[in-house]
Amino acid sequence: MAMELKQSLKMSQQLRMTPQLQQAIKLLQLSRMELANLIATEMVENPVLEEHPENYGELITQPMETEGSRNGEVAEYRVNTELPVPQEGDKPEPRDDIEAAAWESYIDNASSPLPANHYKGLSEDLPSIEATLTRGDDLYDHLTWQLNLSSLSEQERVIGSLIIGNLDENGYLTNSTIEQLAEEADCDVEFAADVLEVIQEFDPIGVGARDLRECLLIQARHYFGDNDILQLVISDHIHNLERKRYDNIARELGLTIDDVIAAAKIISHMEPKPGRVYSTEEPQYITPDIHVYKVGDDYVAVINDEGIPKLKISNYYKDTLAGGGHDEAKKYIQEKVKSAAWLIQSIYRRQRTIVKVTDSIIKFQRDFFDKGINHLKPLVLRDVAEDIGMHESTISRVTTNKYVHTPQGIFELKYFFNSSISKTEGDDIASEAVKTKIKQIIDVEDVRRPLSDAKIVKILHDEHNIEIARRTVAKYREMLGVLSSTQRKRLF
């Protein structure tokens, strides 16, 4: 077959992922904190951006319709960065005060120290040095302090420091074995083991243990040294103790059930994770992205802009573009203005999309907002996407790491999307509502005779008309962090 070259024209449509469009999509899935950090970074890197106390929208124009926007994707915007050219006789607009300031004098004043009398009268209000600590002692600091106060030799302290440095956040020696630490310190294993025994007597008692059994044994020997039954139960029957098989323990050790229960009571008051007392992990507080208020008979979604800087284009750089100057400088500023304008409108579109999605959720989940979690309905991304005319992937990005404050509490937006569970009568029920009912059933059970998963299935069927399999109840119970019936059983 002969090969030949031909020229032809072909027309096709393509959706091109421009850098600006990629940025807009990325903004949709950012959390509130990530958005604030991104804005702070952009304000440092882009000199034309300024914080504005008013709303967005200085350079926002009508969206330019694209194939993606017709399919519900984030639409591209046509940004007007053409600024009016000043005519002869026009008066220049007044600049901001900070732009008209004497910069040399400003820098001199900023770099010079404050006068001594500036602090006069403030000493009484200043905090003490103890109140200016940024953090408390963690487990490593606490144990190192005790190590330095001990009567150990220099070589023993070196090994002790290695042991302390290899403890996990719960106080267990799990990151390395005593053999590895002895090899690293170039000493005998027995020598390192002796140092470990000393550290295990440090406060909190039980640190340096290699497993739960050893941790509890250390505490038993320290606090109840003469209780042989307690040490036998921990060392030989901890697996039966976890499953509350007290009759097996009593039979194998030749004890009465009362003796075993007495030992179990003592063990229940021991600390299985001694290191967590010195945990430095700070609690993470959630700031909602949007608030839902009830106004009359309706619910209104209001975006939470607090803490998110509102941006504008600097007037100084607008004047620079409109005036004379080097072409390269004007080209650089023009690019920065376009980038800033796109960021401003992308943030505005992000906030507006969150409101639209929340309004749609309110429409579908009206019973939840009126009556509570038990009335949550099944909902999927497609339902909201079709309601507001967007793609499912856009809804998924919008609801990721976004939180809403409602009259029922604070929830992640994804919380409202649930699979359905069949009911014997009436409409289907949301899976989250079923989880709540399982939790309510377990909360009121008899702790001496806890309900099995099969009994919970029967209660859901008989009292709530909910058809659900036992393995599904077990899965939901594990998701709720609830132990099995055997592990929930209490005899004291």
Secondary structure, 3 states (H helix, E strand, C coil): CCCCCCCCCCCCCCCCCCHHHHHHHHHHHCCHHHHHHHHHHHHHHCCCEEECCCCCCCCCCCEECCHHHHCCCCCEECCCCCCCCCCCCCCCCCCCHHHHCCHHHHHHHHHCCCCHHHHCCCCCCCCCHHHHCCCCCCHHHHHHHHHHHCCCCHHHHHHHHHHHHCCCCCCCCCCCCHHHHHHHHCCCHHHHHHHHHHHCCCCCCCCCCCCHHHHHHHHHHHHCCCCHHHHHHHHHHHHHHHCCCHHHHHHHHCCCHHHHHHHHHHHHCCCCCHHHHHCCCCCCCCCCCEEEEEECCEEEEEECCCCCCCEEECHHHHHHHHCCCCHHHHHHHHHHHHHHHHHHHHHHHHHHHHHHHHHHHHHHCHHHHHHCHHHCCCECHHHHHHHHCCCHHHHHHHCCCCEEEECCEEEEHHHHCECEECECCCCCEEHHHHHHHHHHHHHCCCCCCCCCHHHHHHHHHHHHCECCCHHHHHHHHHHCCCCCHHHHCCCC
